Amino acid sequence: MKLKNNLKIQIILNGYKSMKQFCEVHNLTYDTINRLANGRATSFHFETITEVCKALNCDVGDIFYIEEESKQGVYHNEYSK
């Protein structure tokens, strides 16, 4: 199983032109949000996730999802069906 996210999609759906603009408007660190959105974050603060959810008016489950590995080694999620 892999923890994945659709943070970039949520940011665009909420009317922001870029992650940089989103970070500037909400006083969030671009490097942190970029690592999170690109799946390179090895850890994150719950406070950061709370601020992101608050800014996007969404819940944690709207951003994060679990991608299951099939027996063939292929990952599947609700977006790849």
C-alpha atoms as a printed R data frame, in Angstrom:
   type eleno elety resid chain resno       x      y       z
1  ATOM     1    CA   MET     A     1   0.000  0.000   0.000
2  ATOM     2    CA   LYS     A     2   1.089  3.518  -0.726
3  ATOM     3    CA   LEU     A     3  -0.220  6.768   0.706
4  ATOM     4    CA   LYS     A     4  -0.912  9.089  -2.226
5  ATOM     5    CA   ASN     A     5  -2.481 12.523  -2.549
6  ATOM     6    CA   ASN     A     6  -4.269 14.720  -5.021
7  ATOM     7    CA   LEU     A     7  -3.163 17.989  -3.456
8  ATOM     8    CA   LYS     A     8  -2.266 19.607  -6.785
9  ATOM     9    CA   ILE     A     9  -5.735 18.823  -8.134
10 ATOM    10    CA   GLN     A    10  -7.435 20.240  -5.033
11 ATOM    11    CA   ILE     A    11  -5.378 23.429  -5.269
12 ATOM    12    CA   ILE     A    12  -6.342 23.971  -8.927
13 ATOM    13    CA   LEU     A    13 -10.005 23.063  -8.284
14 ATOM    14    CA   ASN     A    14 -10.076 25.751  -5.607
15 ATOM    15    CA   GLY     A    15  -9.120 28.411  -8.141
16 ATOM    16    CA   TYR     A    16  -5.403 28.834  -7.523
17 ATOM    17    CA   LYS     A    17  -3.174 29.181 -10.574
18 ATOM    18    CA   SER     A    18  -0.249 27.374  -8.942
19 ATOM    19    CA   MET     A    19   1.026 25.809  -5.747
20 ATOM    20    CA   LYS     A    20   3.207 28.878  -5.309
21 ATOM    21    CA   GLN     A    21   0.187 31.176  -5.374
22 ATOM    22    CA   PHE     A    22  -1.645 28.897  -2.910
23 ATOM    23    CA   CYS     A    23   1.332 28.988  -0.530
24 ATOM    24    CA   GLU     A    24   1.705 32.757  -0.757
25 ATOM    25    CA   VAL     A    25  -1.991 33.403  -0.091
26 ATOM    26    CA   HIS     A    26  -2.065 31.078   2.939
27 ATOM    27    CA   ASN     A    27   1.445 31.786   4.260
28 ATOM    28    CA   LEU     A    28   2.592 28.186   3.789
29 ATOM    29    CA   THR     A    29   6.143 27.130   2.969
30 ATOM    30    CA   TYR     A    30   6.361 26.286  -0.742
31 ATOM    31    CA   ASP     A    31   9.092 23.656  -0.300
32 ATOM    32    CA   THR     A    32   6.996 21.766   2.259
33 ATOM    33    CA   ILE     A    33   3.829 21.825   0.146
34 ATOM    34    CA   ASN     A    34   5.778 20.934  -3.003
35 ATOM    35    CA   ARG     A    35   7.393 17.893  -1.337
36 ATOM    36    CA   LEU     A    36   4.016 16.827   0.027
37 ATOM    37    CA   ALA     A    37   2.216 17.251  -3.318
38 ATOM    38    CA   ASN     A    38   4.915 15.374  -5.228
39 ATOM    39    CA   GLY     A    39   5.061 12.465  -2.798
40 ATOM    40    CA   ARG     A    40   8.583 13.249  -1.627
41 ATOM    41    CA   ALA     A    41   7.700 14.152   1.959
42 ATOM    42    CA   THR     A    42   9.082 11.612   4.400
43 ATOM    43    CA   SER     A    43   7.133 13.181   7.248
44 ATOM    44    CA   PHE     A    44   4.848 16.119   7.855
45 ATOM    45    CA   HIS     A    45   3.320 18.002  10.747
46 ATOM    46    CA   PHE     A    46  -0.362 17.535  11.442
47 ATOM    47    CA   GLU     A    47  -0.549 21.306  11.791
48 ATOM    48    CA   THR     A    48   0.526 21.648   8.144
49 ATOM    49    CA   ILE     A    49  -2.162 19.215   6.986
50 ATOM    50    CA   THR     A    50  -4.738 21.026   9.117
51 ATOM    51    CA   GLU     A    51  -3.776 24.373   7.565
52 ATOM    52    CA   VAL     A    52  -3.940 22.921   4.036
53 ATOM    53    CA   CYS     A    53  -7.384 21.417   4.685
54 ATOM    54    CA   LYS     A    54  -8.602 24.667   6.210
55 ATOM    55    CA   ALA     A    55  -7.312 26.669   3.229
56 ATOM    56    CA   LEU     A    56  -8.942 24.281   0.743
57 ATOM    57    CA   ASN     A    57 -12.129 23.902   2.802
58 ATOM    58    CA   CYS     A    58 -11.817 20.118   2.690
59 ATOM    59    CA   ASP     A    59 -11.162 17.074   4.842
60 ATOM    60    CA   VAL     A    60  -7.995 14.972   5.021
61 ATOM    61    CA   GLY     A    61  -9.737 12.212   3.035
62 ATOM    62    CA   ASP     A    62 -10.293 14.659   0.180
63 ATOM    63    CA   ILE     A    63  -6.520 15.002  -0.228
64 ATOM    64    CA   PHE     A    64  -5.030 11.650   0.793
65 ATOM    65    CA   TYR     A    65  -5.900  8.131  -0.333
66 ATOM    66    CA   ILE     A    66  -4.405  4.659  -0.129
67 ATOM    67    CA   GLU     A    67  -3.237  3.030  -3.335
68 ATOM    68    CA   GLU     A    68  -3.503 -0.763  -3.141
69 ATOM    69    CA   GLU     A    69  -1.016 -3.087  -4.816
70 ATOM    70    CA   SER     A    70  -2.562 -5.933  -6.785
71 ATOM    71    CA   LYS     A    71  -1.087 -9.430  -6.954
72 ATOM    72    CA   GLN     A    72   0.486 -8.478 -10.293
73 ATOM    73    CA   GLY     A    73   2.406 -5.650  -8.600
74 ATOM    74    CA   VAL     A    74   0.261 -2.941 -10.188
75 ATOM    75    CA   TYR     A    75  -1.109 -0.201  -7.968
76 ATOM    76    CA   HIS     A    76  -4.796  0.713  -8.124
77 ATOM    77    CA   ASN     A    77  -6.828  3.509  -6.622
78 ATOM    78    CA   GLU     A    78 -10.205  5.089  -7.166
79 ATOM    79    CA   TYR     A    79  -8.708  7.427  -9.802
80 ATOM    80    CA   SER     A    80  -7.123  4.700 -11.939
81 ATOM    81    CA   LYS     A    81 -10.278  2.655 -12.560
